[in-house]
Amino acid sequence: MSFHLNNITIENILPMIQEVASQYLTRENSRNITVKGDSNFVTEVDMQIEKAMKERLLSLYPDTQFMGEEKDNSDVDFTTPVWILDPVDGTSNLIHDFQNSSMSLALAIDKKIVFGIIYHYSTKEYFWAKKGQGAYVGTTPINVSDTTELSRSLVSFGTSPYDKATLGEKNCQTLKQIFFTCEDIRRIGSAAIELAYVAAGRVDIYLERNLKPWDFAAAIIIIEEAGGIITDYNGQAIDISKPSDILAGNKMIHEKLRHTIPL
């Protein structure tokens, strides 16, 4: 199948994800662990799912490129369509059997995300969107929350665990300030799931420093199509080719939090 955006459908992509997950997402594979850095791990699940998804995507859409968490991406050219994959977002959760891990898959054209899906491995929920067609969980349309006050907002907060040495103190200070401003804090441990929950209105806002493109790429289109906003901490558009601080939520809470707390 030659590449055309019309060929990118949930009916094509979802069965691929489900088949790969059922084949490779096993407890045995999740116990085969390699340490990449501080609180940063890769399992056999990550490697096998990324390899399988790359093969299937490029077979079905040969006129695209592939960017993945577990590969060298120096060859990626964003002037042509690029798939961006995180095979397991929440690897530490997977290792500990804390059942909140996901696959995040996005398609970028001219550095703009036009399709994204976040698949929750444990619940089997899938959050997805295509440019101009709305956002969904399964077949049900979703929207960001309509909360208007920080004091009534549920905030999901990422701790940047790979960067404890450089960001730990700053994150703790920010978390403390937000905690005394909002209704309460949540922490799941998969940025993709937490961003999907923003799109579905389950939390009002999510923020984390120094996320990688595969962590947030799919969420960009899902949140925007759900009526929300996703920017860096300065309110600027995100460059999907490099790491970024991420602030996502409904537009009212996004602006109030950004101007109330020194991020």
Residue pairs with C-beta under 8 A, 6 or more apart in sequence:
1 7
1 60
1 61
1 62
2 62
2 63
3 61
3 62
3 63
3 64
3 81
5 109
5 114
5 115
5 131
7 61
8 61
8 107
8 114
8 115
8 130
10 117
10 128
10 130
12 60
13 105
13 115
13 117
13 128
14 117
14 119
14 126
14 128
16 53
16 56
16 57
16 60
17 53
17 103
17 105
17 117
17 119
17 126
18 119
20 49
20 52
20 53
20 56
21 49
21 103
21 119
21 121
23 52
24 45
24 48
24 49
24 52
25 45
25 49
25 121
26 45
27 97
29 43
29 44
29 45
29 48
30 43
30 44
30 45
30 94
30 95
30 97
31 43
31 95
32 43
32 44
33 41
33 42
33 43
33 95
34 41
34 42
34 43
35 41
36 42
37 162
38 161
38 162
38 163
38 164
38 165
39 92
39 161
39 162
39 164
40 161
40 162
41 91
41 92
41 95
42 70
42 91
43 88
43 91
43 94
43 95
45 87
45 88
45 91
45 94
46 69
46 70
46 87
46 88
46 91
47 70
47 87
49 87
49 88
49 103
50 68
50 69
50 70
50 71
50 85
50 87
53 68
53 85
53 87
53 103
53 105
54 66
54 68
54 83
54 85
57 64
57 66
57 83
58 64
58 66
61 81
61 83
63 80
63 81
64 80
64 81
64 82
64 83
64 107
65 75
65 76
65 77
65 80
65 81
65 82
65 83
66 76
66 82
66 83
66 85
67 73
67 76
67 82
67 83
67 84
67 85
67 213
67 214
68 84
68 85
68 86
68 87
68 214
69 85
69 86
69 87
69 212
69 214
70 87
76 82
76 241
78 108
78 110
78 111
78 240
78 241
79 110
81 107
81 108
81 109
82 107
82 108
83 105
83 106
83 107
84 105
84 106
84 107
84 108
84 113
84 213
84 214
84 217
84 218
84 240
85 103
85 104
85 105
85 106
85 214
86 102
86 103
86 104
86 105
86 192
86 212
86 214
86 215
87 103
88 94
88 101
88 102
88 103
88 121
89 101
89 102
89 103
89 104
89 190
89 191
89 192
89 193
89 214
89 215
90 100
90 101
90 102
90 188
90 189
90 190
90 192
90 193
91 101
92 98
92 161
92 189
93 99
93 100
93 101
93 188
93 189
93 190
94 101
94 121
98 189
99 121
99 122
100 120
100 122
100 188
100 189
100 190
100 193
101 120
101 121
101 122
101 190
101 193
102 118
102 119
102 120
102 121
102 190
102 192
102 193
102 196
103 117
103 118
103 119
103 121
103 192
104 116
104 117
104 118
104 119
104 192
104 214
104 215
104 217
104 218
104 219
105 116
105 117
105 118
105 119
105 218
106 113
106 115
106 116
106 117
106 217
106 218
106 220
106 221
107 113
107 114
107 115
107 116
108 114
108 217
108 240
111 239
111 240
111 241
113 131
113 217
113 218
113 220
113 221
113 240
114 130
114 131
114 221
115 128
115 129
115 130
115 131
115 221
116 128
116 129
116 217
116 218
116 219
116 220
116 221
116 222
117 126
117 127
117 128
117 218
118 126
118 127
118 128
118 192
118 193
118 195
118 196
118 218
118 219
118 222
119 125
119 126
120 126
120 127
120 193
120 196
125 137
125 138
126 137
126 138
127 135
127 136
127 137
127 142
127 196
127 199
127 200
127 222
128 135
128 136
128 222
129 135
129 136
129 199
129 221
129 222
129 224
129 225
129 226
130 221
130 225
131 221
131 225
132 225
133 225
134 141
134 225
134 226
135 141
135 142
135 143
135 199
135 221
135 222
135 223
135 225
135 226
136 142
137 196
137 200
142 199
142 200
142 201
142 226
143 199
143 201
143 226
143 227
144 198
144 199
144 201
144 204
144 223
144 226
144 227
144 228
144 249
144 250
145 201
145 202
145 203
145 204
145 249
145 250
145 253
146 201
146 250
147 153
147 154
147 204
147 250
147 252
147 253
148 252
148 253
149 256
150 181
150 182
150 253
150 256
150 257
150 260
151 181
151 182
151 183
152 183
153 182
153 183
153 204
153 205
153 253
153 257
154 182
154 183
154 184
154 186
154 202
154 203
154 204
155 178
155 182
155 183
155 184
155 185
155 186
155 203
155 204
155 205
155 206
155 207
155 257
156 185
156 186
156 187
156 188
156 194
156 197
156 198
156 203
156 205
156 206
156 207
157 175
157 178
157 185
157 186
157 187
157 206
157 207
157 208
158 187
158 191
158 194
158 206
158 207
158 208
158 209
158 211
158 246
159 171
159 175
159 187
159 208
160 167
160 168
160 171
160 208
160 209
160 210
162 210
163 209
163 210
167 209
167 210
170 209
171 209
174 207
174 261
174 262
174 263
175 185
177 261
177 262
178 185
178 257
178 261
179 185
181 257
181 260
181 261
186 194
186 203
188 194
188 197
191 206
191 208
191 211
191 215
191 216
191 219
191 246
192 215
192 216
192 218
192 219
194 203
194 206
195 206
195 216
195 219
195 222
195 223
195 230
195 246
195 248
196 219
196 222
197 203
197 206
198 204
198 205
198 206
198 219
198 223
198 226
198 228
198 248
198 249
198 250
199 219
199 222
199 223
199 225
199 226
199 228
200 226
201 226
201 250
204 249
204 250
204 253
205 247
205 248
205 249
205 250
205 253
205 254
205 257
206 246
206 247
206 248
206 249
207 233
207 245
207 246
207 247
207 248
207 257
207 263
208 245
208 246
209 233
209 245
210 243
210 244
210 245
211 243
211 244
211 245
211 246
212 243
213 240
213 241
213 242
213 243
213 244
215 246
216 230
216 238
216 240
216 244
216 246
216 248
217 240
219 230
219 248
220 230
220 238
220 240
223 229
223 230
223 248
224 230
227 250
227 251
228 248
228 249
228 250
228 251
228 254
229 248
229 249
229 250
229 251
229 254
230 238
230 246
230 247
230 248
231 237
231 238
231 246
231 247
231 248
231 254
232 238
232 244
232 245
232 246
232 247
233 245
233 247
233 258
233 263
235 247
235 255
235 258
238 244
238 246
245 263
247 254
247 257
247 258
247 263
248 254
249 257
257 263
